[in-house]
Amino acid sequence: MSGDPTDRKFANTLARGLAVLRAFRASDSGLTHAQIADRTGLPKPTVSRLTYTLCELGYLSHGGRNDRFRLGPSAIALGSVASVAVNFLDLVSDAMQELADKTGTLLLVAVRDDEKMMLVRTWRPQNASTIWLEPGHRIPVFGSSSGMAVVASLGEERFEQLTPEADMRRFRAEGYSQLIEQGFVYALEGTRYASTINAVSVPYFAEEFGEPVSFTAGAMPHDLPDSRIVQEVGPALRELVRALEQRTGRTPALSRRD
């Protein structure tokens, strides 16, 4: 959980409650107190108080003593409002599914969530087996193509808020060079956070979030080698995002960096 505990304006209790809600994933069939504590890093007594309050407010539901916690009607309603507000996802959904089917890769949109990239929508190819990541899953900013696309497009002030170390600055510089040269990015071998996934990303400036998000295509390395990223999948993803920018009237994310 992020946040400066010495900041008098920072509401720690609220942050902890939101951390509980963020612990839930699309594939979960409910979570126990122990699972919530494990995912949030919060003590079990604290989790117990927070889940009780969230249930009373309708953000969680709990059927009984031995039942698991699930997102409640208030959380679902809030998610529905957010989904409508981020309308570019619906505008591009058909094109993302078509590209997933054509390339045999998992297509996704990810947003920055502190030092992680959170998946907000995924599209799986219909006739191919590929990696499986679901909405709500978080991957590191550093070492992922999604993270590289976003930090390479962040303005200086917002980038400095990450308190970046030297390796993150080099990571960002590499992403910037790739965006200038080819319009898409991929983490170089040896810097990828996972050796079992290859991916390519293109940034898109989302007014809804006030910063870039990443459009990403990924697969296992033998299905998506670097040569295929550069020659096929990267250019196709770049053109998809450019078409979306033209449709929504958004300027390219990189042009907003400075």
C-alpha positions as CSV (number, residue, x, y, z in Angstrom):
1,M,0.0,0.0,0.0
2,S,1.5,3.3,-1.0
3,G,1.1,6.7,0.7
4,D,3.3,8.7,3.1
5,P,2.2,7.9,6.7
6,T,3.7,11.3,7.8
7,D,1.4,13.2,5.4
8,R,-1.3,14.7,7.6
9,K,-3.7,14.9,4.7
10,F,-3.4,11.2,3.9
11,A,-6.3,9.1,5.3
12,N,-4.7,5.8,6.2
13,T,-8.0,4.1,7.2
14,L,-9.5,5.0,3.8
15,A,-6.4,3.8,2.0
16,R,-6.6,0.4,3.9
17,G,-10.2,0.0,3.0
18,L,-9.5,0.7,-0.7
19,A,-6.6,-1.8,-0.5
20,V,-9.1,-4.5,0.6
21,L,-11.3,-3.7,-2.4
22,R,-8.3,-3.8,-4.8
23,A,-7.4,-7.3,-3.5
24,F,-10.3,-8.8,-5.5
25,R,-9.7,-10.2,-9.0
26,A,-12.1,-11.1,-11.8
27,S,-11.5,-14.9,-11.4
28,D,-12.0,-14.9,-7.6
29,S,-15.0,-16.8,-6.2
30,G,-14.7,-14.9,-3.0
31,L,-11.9,-14.3,-0.6
32,T,-11.3,-15.3,3.0
33,H,-9.9,-13.0,5.7
34,A,-6.6,-14.8,5.4
35,Q,-6.4,-14.3,1.6
36,I,-7.3,-10.6,1.9
37,A,-4.6,-10.2,4.6
38,D,-2.1,-12.0,2.4
39,R,-2.8,-9.8,-0.7
40,T,-2.9,-6.5,1.1
41,G,-0.2,-7.1,3.8
42,L,-2.6,-5.9,6.5
43,P,-2.9,-7.6,9.9
44,K,-5.9,-9.9,10.2
45,P,-7.6,-7.9,13.0
46,T,-7.4,-4.8,10.7
47,V,-8.8,-6.8,7.8
48,S,-11.7,-8.0,10.0
49,R,-12.6,-4.4,11.0
50,L,-12.4,-3.2,7.4
51,T,-14.4,-6.0,5.9
52,Y,-17.2,-5.5,8.5
53,T,-17.4,-1.8,7.6
54,L,-17.3,-2.5,3.9
55,C,-20.1,-5.0,4.3
56,E,-22.2,-2.5,6.2
57,L,-21.7,0.0,3.4
58,G,-22.5,-2.5,0.7
59,Y,-19.1,-2.6,-0.9
60,L,-18.6,-6.2,0.2
61,S,-21.1,-9.0,0.7
62,H,-20.8,-12.0,3.1
63,G,-23.4,-14.7,3.4
64,G,-22.5,-16.2,6.7
65,R,-19.8,-17.4,9.2
66,N,-18.0,-19.7,6.8
67,D,-18.8,-17.8,3.6
68,R,-16.2,-15.9,1.6
69,F,-16.3,-12.2,1.0
70,R,-17.4,-10.9,-2.4
71,L,-17.7,-7.5,-4.0
72,G,-21.1,-6.0,-3.0
73,P,-23.7,-4.0,-4.9
74,S,-22.1,-0.6,-4.1
75,A,-18.7,-1.7,-5.5
76,I,-20.4,-3.2,-8.6
77,A,-22.3,0.0,-9.2
78,L,-19.2,2.1,-8.8
79,G,-17.4,-0.2,-11.3
80,S,-20.2,0.2,-13.8
81,V,-20.0,4.0,-13.6
82,A,-16.2,3.8,-14.1
83,S,-16.6,1.5,-17.1
84,V,-19.0,3.9,-18.8
85,A,-16.6,6.8,-18.1
86,V,-13.7,5.0,-19.9
87,N,-15.5,4.9,-23.2
88,F,-12.4,4.5,-25.4
89,L,-12.3,0.8,-24.3
90,D,-15.6,0.2,-25.9
91,L,-14.6,2.1,-29.0
92,V,-11.5,-0.1,-29.6
93,S,-12.9,-3.4,-28.3
94,D,-13.7,-5.0,-31.7
95,A,-10.4,-4.0,-33.2
96,M,-8.5,-5.4,-30.2
97,Q,-10.3,-8.7,-30.5
98,E,-9.6,-8.8,-34.2
99,L,-5.9,-8.2,-33.6
100,A,-5.8,-10.8,-30.9
101,D,-7.3,-13.4,-33.2
102,K,-5.0,-12.4,-36.1
103,T,-1.8,-12.5,-34.1
104,G,-2.6,-15.2,-31.6
105,T,-1.6,-13.0,-28.7
106,L,-3.3,-11.7,-25.6
107,L,-4.3,-8.1,-26.1
108,L,-4.8,-5.9,-23.0
109,V,-5.0,-2.3,-21.8
110,A,-3.1,-1.5,-18.6
111,V,-3.0,1.6,-16.3
112,R,-0.4,2.6,-13.9
113,D,-1.2,1.9,-10.3
114,D,1.8,3.3,-8.3
115,E,4.7,1.0,-9.1
116,K,2.5,-1.6,-10.8
117,M,0.6,-1.8,-14.1
118,M,-3.0,-3.0,-13.6
119,L,-4.8,-4.7,-16.4
120,V,-8.2,-3.2,-16.9
121,R,-9.4,-5.1,-20.0
122,T,-8.1,-8.2,-21.9
123,W,-8.9,-9.9,-25.2
124,R,-7.9,-13.5,-25.8
125,P,-7.5,-15.0,-29.3
126,Q,-10.3,-17.4,-30.1
127,N,-8.4,-20.1,-31.9
128,A,-5.0,-20.1,-30.2
129,S,-3.7,-20.9,-26.8
130,T,-1.7,-18.1,-25.2
131,I,-0.8,-16.6,-21.8
132,W,-3.8,-15.9,-19.5
133,L,-3.9,-12.7,-17.5
134,E,-7.1,-11.3,-16.2
135,P,-8.4,-7.8,-15.4
136,G,-7.2,-6.7,-12.0
137,H,-3.9,-8.5,-12.4
138,R,-0.9,-6.3,-11.6
139,I,2.6,-6.5,-13.2
140,P,5.7,-4.4,-12.4
141,V,6.2,-1.1,-14.1
142,F,9.9,-1.8,-14.3
143,G,10.7,-4.7,-16.6
144,S,7.4,-4.8,-18.5
145,S,6.6,-3.3,-21.9
146,S,3.4,-1.8,-20.5
147,G,5.4,0.0,-17.8
148,M,8.0,1.1,-20.4
149,A,5.4,2.6,-22.7
150,V,3.9,4.6,-19.8
151,V,7.0,5.9,-18.1
152,A,8.5,6.8,-21.5
153,S,5.5,9.0,-22.1
154,L,5.2,10.6,-18.6
155,G,6.0,14.2,-18.2
156,E,9.0,15.0,-16.1
157,E,7.1,16.1,-13.0
158,R,5.0,13.0,-12.8
159,F,7.9,10.7,-13.6
160,E,9.9,12.3,-10.7
161,Q,7.0,11.5,-8.4
162,L,8.1,7.8,-8.8
163,T,11.4,8.7,-7.1
164,P,13.1,6.8,-9.9
165,E,16.6,5.2,-9.4
166,A,19.2,4.9,-12.1
167,D,17.9,1.7,-13.6
168,M,14.4,3.1,-14.0
169,R,15.8,6.2,-15.7
170,R,17.7,4.0,-18.1
171,F,14.5,1.9,-18.6
172,R,12.6,5.1,-19.4
173,A,15.3,6.4,-21.8
174,E,15.3,3.1,-23.7
175,G,11.5,3.3,-24.1
176,Y,11.7,6.9,-25.3
177,S,14.2,5.9,-28.0
178,Q,12.1,3.1,-29.1
179,L,9.0,5.2,-29.3
180,I,10.8,7.8,-31.4
181,E,12.3,5.2,-33.7
182,Q,9.4,2.8,-34.2
183,G,6.3,3.9,-32.3
184,F,6.2,0.9,-29.9
185,V,8.3,-0.5,-27.2
186,Y,9.4,-3.9,-25.8
187,A,11.6,-4.6,-22.8
188,L,15.0,-5.9,-24.0
189,E,16.1,-9.4,-23.1
190,G,17.7,-9.3,-19.7
191,T,15.5,-6.5,-18.4
192,R,12.1,-8.3,-18.7
193,Y,10.4,-8.9,-15.4
194,A,9.3,-12.4,-16.6
195,S,11.3,-14.7,-18.9
196,T,8.1,-16.6,-19.8
197,I,6.4,-13.6,-21.5
198,N,7.3,-11.4,-24.4
199,A,5.2,-8.3,-25.0
200,V,5.0,-5.1,-27.0
201,S,3.2,-1.9,-26.0
202,V,2.0,1.4,-27.4
203,P,1.0,4.3,-25.1
204,Y,-2.3,6.1,-25.4
205,F,-3.0,9.3,-23.5
206,A,-6.3,8.7,-21.6
207,E,-7.9,11.9,-20.5
208,E,-9.9,9.8,-18.1
209,F,-6.8,9.1,-16.1
210,G,-4.8,12.2,-16.9
211,E,-1.8,10.2,-18.1
212,P,-0.9,7.5,-20.6
213,V,-2.1,4.0,-20.5
214,S,-0.6,1.1,-22.4
215,F,-2.0,-1.0,-25.2
216,T,-0.2,-4.3,-25.1
217,A,0.1,-7.6,-27.0
218,G,1.8,-10.5,-25.3
219,A,2.5,-14.2,-25.7
220,M,5.1,-16.8,-24.7
221,P,8.5,-16.2,-26.2
222,H,8.4,-19.0,-28.8
223,D,5.1,-17.6,-30.1
224,L,6.2,-13.9,-30.0
225,P,10.0,-13.7,-30.7
226,D,11.5,-10.2,-31.0
227,S,11.6,-10.5,-34.8
228,R,7.8,-10.9,-34.9
229,I,7.4,-8.0,-32.4
230,V,9.4,-5.7,-34.7
231,Q,8.1,-6.9,-38.1
232,E,4.4,-7.7,-37.4
233,V,2.8,-7.3,-34.0
234,G,4.3,-4.0,-32.9
235,P,3.4,-2.1,-36.2
236,A,-0.1,-3.5,-36.1
237,L,-0.6,-2.4,-32.5
238,R,0.8,1.0,-33.3
239,E,-1.6,1.5,-36.2
240,L,-4.5,0.4,-34.0
241,V,-3.7,3.0,-31.4
242,R,-3.1,5.7,-34.0
243,A,-6.6,5.0,-35.5
244,L,-8.1,5.3,-32.0
245,E,-6.3,8.6,-31.5
246,Q,-7.7,9.9,-34.7
247,R,-11.2,8.7,-33.8
248,T,-11.1,10.3,-30.3
249,G,-9.2,13.4,-31.3
250,R,-6.4,12.7,-28.8
251,T,-2.9,13.8,-29.5
252,P,-0.2,11.1,-29.2
253,A,0.9,10.4,-25.7
254,L,4.6,11.1,-26.4
255,S,3.8,14.7,-27.6
256,R,2.4,15.4,-24.1
257,R,5.5,14.4,-22.3
258,D,7.1,17.9,-22.0
